[in-house]
Amino acid sequence: MLALIIMELYLITLLIALFSLVKLLSSERRRFRTSKELGIGDNLPTVSVCIPVRNETQVMSECLELVLASDYPKLEIIVLDDNSIDGTPNIVRAFAHAGVRFVSGDELPEDWIGKNYSMKKLLEESSGRYVLFMDADTRISSRTISLLVDRLLEERIDMLSVIPQRSDFNHASTWFGHLRYLWDLVLHTEKKPSASSAIWLVDRKRLLHDFNGFSLWRDSVQPERHLAEGFARTDDYQLIISTPELGVTFQKKWRSQIDSSKRILMQRLGDSAAGVSLVIGLMLFVLLPQAGFVMFFISGQYIEAVMSAFMTIMVMIVLLTFYRIYWTKRWLLSVFVMPVVLWQELILLFASVASYSRGTVVWKGRQIARPNRRTAPD
């Protein structure tokens, strides 16, 4: 009887795996590929690179050096420091001679998340036709900004965001990182698009006038996702997956990734008990074949053990497809860490729900609450 129930659950697992695999394979078309450059010469639009930071001493210098190495000729670079308690402001000020403008953050108003308020102030300080928001731990190549502007103009859209890749395989944070971008790719739809906070480019005037900047989503942990939904209503948004050619990667410590997942997962999965419970249930189905294989093999039920092994392989194929997109190389080696990463993600789902329920979600030393539900303006 138990074996029959487990086999029925395996059918659910198979459907989940097939759905995820189809979504990941369809996302291949989002991988960046060079199109014919527009060659618009002196008519290049000015881009304001806006970087909100708080306690980023370990990554700040490299971030600014890479931005300054960009081959895009019309850049305005602004960094807003949100009351750091380390040496971040001094690092940023040291780049003043290279044209980097330092802005000191104000006291955080009530109901605002620190990063959102920083992006609001950066938007007000910027003057470019387009604004490129990026995190301090995002890494770009000298061609990244030029290629993104080309794509935006060629596609005649007003917002795009980029899912970064991982390329630093000497760090455990790469091998045992969260599956945040797997969720983004699997859950992405045209009406409810995913968006990456790592780096995104947007038309400044539309962001200000059509969406009132960040005020509507001042307490959201992912305001860019709500903005993407608004731009998508007029077919003015694209989600892009980086490639080595585009050169967008990120370096985030394992601890930081864990904190990010606890902060984001519940919000990304619908911010409802029913929605999150459903996802946790689906995750348990995905993990079930691992436990089933051990149980059936030990008890001598070899046919059931083979079925369990088959379902485990199906889940591994899904993850291999994701890592082939997400990692710049060595993605085949991800099979050795998959069981740990999957169980870690399940634990993070529970932790995200528990943290919001207890009101203990913290971001950069500040406690944040569950945001009020709002929709993008028509």
ABEGO torsion letter per residue (X at the ends): XAAAAAAAAAAAAAAAAAAAAAAAAAAAAABBBBBBBAGAEAABBBBBBBBBBBGAAAAAAAAAAAAAABABABBBBBBBBBGBABAAAAAAAAAAAAGBBBBBBBBBBBGBBAAAAAAAAAAAABABABBBBBBAABBBBAAAAAAAAAAAAAAGBABBBBBBBBABAABAAAAABBAAAAAAAAABBAABBBBBAABBBBBAAAAAAAAGEAAAAAABABAAAAAAAAAAAAGABBBBBBBAAAGBBBBBBAAAAAAAAAAAAAAAAGGBAAAAAAAAAAAAAAAAAAAAAAAAAAAGBAAAAAAAAAAAAAAAAAAAAAAAAABABGAAAAAAAAAAAAAAAAAAAAAAAAAAAAGABBBGGBBBBBBBBBBBBX
